[in-house]
Amino acid sequence: MNPQMSQSVRLLKVFIPQLHLFISGLVQGVGFRYFVRKEASKLCLNGWVKNLPDGRVEAVFQGNKNVLEQIYSTISQGNNLSRIDKTEAQFEQENQLRGFIII
């Protein structure tokens, strides 16, 4: 590969809209992460979700901005066993992830 082409190829990174959430309330020990994974999978979103030591849940979703707004609305309501007290959200642009996992 010619060095000039190699250099330009390195600059072609794909950035995708990302929603980064921190969810507070009764969100651990109630199946919340599994609910999040199920809802993300229904919408074909990539990302991850994990429990934090302080009792919150952190989640990252990647996909179309309209779909990210939809998952935000769904997650903010929680599942039937959880109680959402606060949701901190930040929209970002990041490198693309593949799949959706529970960490």
Buried (B, 14 or more C-beta within 10 A) or exposed (E): EEEEEEEEEEEEEEEBBBBBBBBBBBBBEBBBBEBBBEBBEEBEBBBBBBBEEEEBBBBBBBBEEEBBEBBBEBBEEBBEEBEBEEBEBEEEEBEEBEEBBEE
